Amino acid sequence: MARKGVLADLIEKKLPAGNSDTDAASGAANEAPAAAPFQGAMGTRGAIGAISRSIAGLTNAASDAERLRAQLTAGQAIVELDPQLLDPSPIADRLNGQDVSELMESIKASGQQVPILVRPHPEAQGRYQIAYGHRRARALKEIGKPIKAVVRQLTDEELVVAQGQENNARRDLSYIERALYATRLEAAGYTRDTIMAALAVDKTQLSKLISSVMKIPTDIIEAIGPAPSFGRNRWVALASKFDSDDQASFVARSAISSPDFENVDTDQRFEVIEKALQEPRQRSRSEAQSVLSASGRKVGRISKSGRDLKISIDKKFDAAFVEFLVSKLPSLADEFSKASEEDK
């Protein structure tokens, strides 16, 4: 209904240029002196001229309406939509927990200054999918006002490119949000060319974005949030810890489950996880278990560091034991594999 109203308003504004009462009165006054001496002959021509002008006016009005319909189709006209009819983009570009309170206050004070971009929902008639402007849509929905939007026919590829480029222009996505967005696009089957266009990056930059996220479990990234204060270097360093330490995910999730984690902001959450992943690695180097024989004689030590297991044989123990242990490792591995299969 909002779109129809806008179309009607725009057409009404166009019609006076060819059909206004003011123009008609002015035209009649200008033509009266010339028509008086030849009233009989000019009466017919005046009628023909009036009909011609009427036809021209109708033609102009039809052309204007068609042009407006074309503008709406091309997304060049702004319409007002019910926020209840809007669905998010199929690929999320932001992490949850974005605060829109400041944006709400700004809109209340100055109104919605920039329209959002939507497309007709490809699967639900009468609904729309947001290409960009999710925060504005959320703020206006909270306020309870209609949303100014540009409606444009977009393919899936065009939607994600528009979504990514608008965010790039405003530079308000954090590094990890951009990286996660790239990963989600690739997982959804979009080509690297489309993702590069959406994020305005080259092949090398895109590879770095995706690789930095692939090493960190998504649930941990989502728990941390956008962490806007931290860029590529800190996130890559954090990712390397998950790559080198098989206990990193357990340690990080333990930190996330602590009561204090939710009481700090997203930047502080990043630092909590970063610190938690440093502590177990330091302890693991100092924590070593002594191995004793059945008689109580010290055989050596076993220490763990990340994914590595180190066995040190005591110098005072029989030197031939090292060769014996090495020779037994293949059969021990086979015995373990067989026992694991039987347990399944």
C-alpha positions in Angstrom: 0.0 0.0 0.0 2.9 2.4 0.8 4.3 1.9 -2.7 1.0 2.6 -4.4 0.6 5.8 -2.3 4.0 7.0 -3.3 3.3 6.3 -7.0 0.0 8.2 -6.8 1.6 11.1 -5.2 4.4 11.3 -7.7 2.0 11.0 -10.7 -0.2 13.8 -9.2 2.9 16.0 -9.0 3.7 15.4 -12.7 0.2 16.0 -14.1 0.0 19.8 -13.5 2.8 20.4 -16.0 0.4 19.5 -18.8 -3.1 19.7 -17.3 -3.2 22.4 -14.6 -6.1 24.8 -14.4 -3.7 27.7 -14.3 -2.1 26.8 -17.6 -5.5 26.3 -19.3 -6.7 29.7 -18.2 -3.5 31.4 -19.3 -3.7 29.7 -22.6 -7.3 30.8 -23.2 -6.5 34.4 -22.4 -3.5 34.4 -24.7 -5.5 32.9 -27.6 -8.7 35.1 -27.2 -7.4 38.2 -29.2 -6.4 36.2 -32.2 -9.5 34.1 -32.2 -12.1 37.0 -32.1 -11.7 38.3 -35.8 -12.1 34.7 -37.2 -14.4 33.1 -34.7 -16.2 30.9 -37.2 -13.1 29.6 -38.9 -11.0 29.3 -35.8 -13.6 27.7 -33.7 -13.1 24.3 -35.4 -9.3 24.7 -35.3 -9.6 25.8 -31.6 -11.6 22.7 -30.8 -9.1 20.5 -32.7 -6.2 22.2 -30.8 -8.0 21.6 -27.5 -8.4 17.9 -28.4 -4.8 17.7 -29.5 -3.7 19.3 -26.3 -5.8 16.9 -24.3 -4.4 13.9 -26.1 -0.9 15.3 -25.6 -1.6 15.7 -21.9 -2.9 12.2 -21.6 0.2 10.9 -23.5 2.5 12.8 -21.2 0.7 11.5 -18.1 0.9 8.0 -19.4 4.6 8.5 -20.2 5.2 9.9 -16.7 3.4 7.0 -15.1 5.4 4.5 -17.2 8.6 6.3 -16.3 7.8 6.2 -12.6 7.0 2.5 -12.8 10.4 2.0 -14.5 12.1 4.0 -11.7 10.4 1.8 -9.1 11.5 -1.3 -10.9 15.1 0.0 -11.2 15.1 1.1 -7.5 15.3 4.8 -8.2 12.2 5.7 -6.1 11.9 5.7 -2.3 8.9 4.0 -0.8 7.8 3.5 2.8 7.4 -0.1 4.0 6.0 -1.8 7.1 9.0 -3.1 9.1 7.0 -6.3 9.7 7.3 -7.1 6.0 11.2 -7.1 6.0 13.4 -10.2 6.3 17.2 -10.1 6.8 19.7 -10.8 4.1 20.2 -14.6 3.5 23.9 -14.1 4.5 24.5 -12.3 7.8 27.2 -9.6 7.7 27.2 -8.7 11.4 27.6 -10.5 14.6 24.7 -10.5 17.1 24.4 -8.0 19.9 24.7 -4.8 17.9 23.3 -1.9 20.0 21.0 0.4 18.1 19.9 2.7 21.0 22.0 5.6 19.7 20.7 5.1 16.2 17.2 5.1 17.5 17.8 8.5 19.3 19.3 9.9 16.1 16.3 8.8 14.0 13.8 10.2 16.6 15.6 13.5 16.5 16.3 13.9 12.8 14.2 11.2 11.0 15.6 8.5 8.7 18.1 10.3 6.6 19.3 7.4 4.4 16.9 4.8 2.9 17.7 1.1 3.1 18.0 -1.2 0.1 15.6 -4.2 -0.3 14.5 -6.6 -2.9 11.2 -8.4 -3.3 11.5 -11.6 -1.4 12.2 -14.4 -3.9 10.2 -17.0 -2.0 7.5 -15.0 0.0 5.1 -12.8 -2.0 4.5 -9.4 -0.5 7.7 -9.5 1.7 11.1 -8.0 1.2 14.7 -9.0 1.9 17.2 -6.4 3.2 20.4 -6.0 1.2 21.7 -3.3 3.5 20.4 -1.2 6.3 19.7 -3.9 8.9 20.5 -1.6 11.8 18.3 1.2 10.5 15.5 -1.3 9.9 15.9 -2.7 13.4 15.9 0.8 15.0 12.8 1.9 13.1 11.0 -1.4 14.0 11.7 -0.6 17.6 10.5 2.9 17.2 7.4 1.7 15.4 7.7 3.8 12.3 7.6 2.8 8.6 10.9 2.4 6.8 12.1 4.4 3.8 13.5 1.9 1.3 14.6 1.6 -2.2 13.1 -1.5 -3.8 15.3 -3.1 -6.5 15.2 -6.4 -8.4 18.4 -8.1 -7.3 19.9 -11.5 -8.0 21.6 -13.3 -5.0 25.0 -12.2 -6.3 23.9 -8.6 -6.7 22.4 -8.5 -3.2 25.6 -9.7 -1.5 27.8 -7.3 -3.6 25.5 -4.4 -2.7 25.5 -5.5 0.9 29.3 -5.8 1.1 30.1 -2.6 -0.8 27.8 -0.4 1.3 29.4 -1.7 4.4 32.9 -1.0 2.9 31.8 2.5 2.1 30.8 3.2 5.7 33.7 1.2 7.1 31.7 0.1 10.1 32.2 -3.7 10.0 35.0 -4.9 12.2 37.8 -7.1 10.8 36.3 -10.3 12.2 32.8 -9.4 10.9 34.3 -9.0 7.4 36.2 -12.2 7.7 33.2 -14.1 8.9 31.0 -12.6 6.2 33.5 -13.8 3.6 33.5 -17.3 5.1 29.7 -17.4 5.1 29.5 -16.3 1.5 32.0 -19.0 0.4 30.1 -21.7 2.4 26.9 -20.6 0.7 28.5 -21.3 -2.7 29.3 -17.8 -3.9 32.4 -17.6 -6.2 35.6 -16.0 -5.0 35.0 -13.3 -7.7 31.7 -12.4 -6.2 33.1 -12.3 -2.6 36.0 -10.1 -3.8 33.6 -7.7 -5.4 31.4 -7.6 -2.2 34.3 -6.9 0.1 36.5 -4.9 -2.3 39.6 -7.1 -1.7 42.0 -9.0 -3.9 42.6 -12.7 -3.9 45.4 -12.5 -1.4 43.4 -10.4 1.1 40.4 -12.7 0.7 42.5 -15.8 1.4 43.8 -14.1 4.6 40.3 -13.2 5.7 39.0 -16.7 5.3 42.0 -18.5 6.7 42.0 -16.4 9.9 38.4 -17.4 10.6 38.6 -21.1 9.6 40.9 -21.8 12.5 38.6 -20.4 15.2 35.3 -22.2 15.9 32.3 -20.0 14.9 30.6 -20.3 18.3 33.7 -18.8 19.9 33.8 -15.9 17.4 30.1 -15.2 18.0 30.6 -15.3 21.8 33.4 -12.7 21.5 31.4 -10.5 19.1 32.8 -7.9 16.6 35.6 -6.6 18.9 36.1 -3.5 16.8 39.3 -2.4 18.5 41.2 -5.4 17.2 42.3 -5.8 13.6 43.9 -8.4 11.5 47.1 -9.0 13.5 45.5 -9.7 16.8 42.8 -12.0 15.3 45.4 -13.9 13.2 47.6 -14.3 16.4 44.5 -15.6 18.2 43.7 -18.0 15.3 47.3 -19.4 15.5 46.7 -20.5 19.0 43.7 -22.6 18.0 45.8 -24.1 15.2 48.7 -25.1 17.5 46.9 -26.1 20.7 44.3 -28.8 20.6 43.1 -27.7 24.0 42.4 -24.1 22.8 38.7 -24.7 22.1 38.1 -26.3 25.5 40.0 -23.5 27.3 38.2 -20.7 25.3 34.7 -22.3 25.9 35.5 -22.6 29.6 36.3 -18.9 29.8 33.1 -18.1 27.9 31.0 -20.1 30.4 32.3 -18.1 33.3 29.7 -15.7 34.9 31.8 -12.6 34.4 32.2 -13.1 30.6 28.8 -11.7 29.7 29.3 -8.7 31.9 32.1 -7.2 29.8 32.0 -5.6 26.4 33.1 -7.3 23.1 36.7 -5.9 23.2 37.2 -7.1 26.7 35.8 -10.5 25.8 38.5 -10.8 23.1 41.1 -10.1 25.7 39.6 -12.6 28.2 39.9 -15.4 25.5 43.4 -14.2 24.5 44.6 -14.3 28.1 43.0 -17.7 28.8 44.8 -19.2 25.8 48.1 -18.0 27.0 47.9 -19.4 30.5 47.5 -23.1 29.8 50.4 -23.1 27.3 52.7 -21.6 29.9 51.6 -24.2 32.5 51.9 -27.1 30.1 55.7 -26.4 29.7 56.2 -26.6 33.4 53.9 -29.5 34.1 55.7 -32.8 33.5 54.8 -36.2 34.8 57.4 -38.5 36.1 57.3 -42.1 35.0 58.4 -44.8 37.5 58.9 -48.5 37.0 57.1 -51.1 39.1 60.0 -51.2 41.4 59.9 -47.4 41.9 62.9 -46.6 39.7 62.6 -43.4 37.8 62.3 -44.1 34.0 61.8 -40.5 32.7 59.3 -37.8 32.2 56.3 -37.1 30.0 55.3 -33.5 29.1 52.6 -32.1 26.9 52.8 -28.8 24.9 49.9 -28.2 22.6 49.5 -31.2 20.3 53.0 -32.5 21.1 53.8 -35.2 23.6 57.4 -35.5 24.7 58.9 -38.5 26.4 62.3 -38.0 28.1 64.2 -41.1 29.3 66.4 -40.5 32.4 70.1 -40.8 31.8 70.6 -43.1 34.7 68.1 -45.6 33.3 69.2 -48.3 30.9 70.2 -46.7 27.6 69.0 -49.7 25.7 65.5 -49.0 26.8 65.2 -46.2 24.3 65.8 -48.6 21.4 63.5 -51.1 22.9 60.7 -48.5 23.3 61.1 -47.2 19.8 60.9 -50.8 18.4 57.7 -51.4 20.3 55.9 -48.2 19.2 54.5 -49.7 15.9 53.0 -52.7 17.6 51.6 -50.6 20.4 50.0 -48.3 17.8 48.4 -51.3 16.1 47.2 -52.7 19.4 45.6 -49.4 20.3 43.9 -49.1 17.0 42.5 -52.7 17.3 41.2 -52.0 20.8 39.6 -48.7 19.6 37.7 -50.6 16.9 36.5 -53.2 19.3 35.1 -50.5 21.6 33.0 -49.0 18.8 
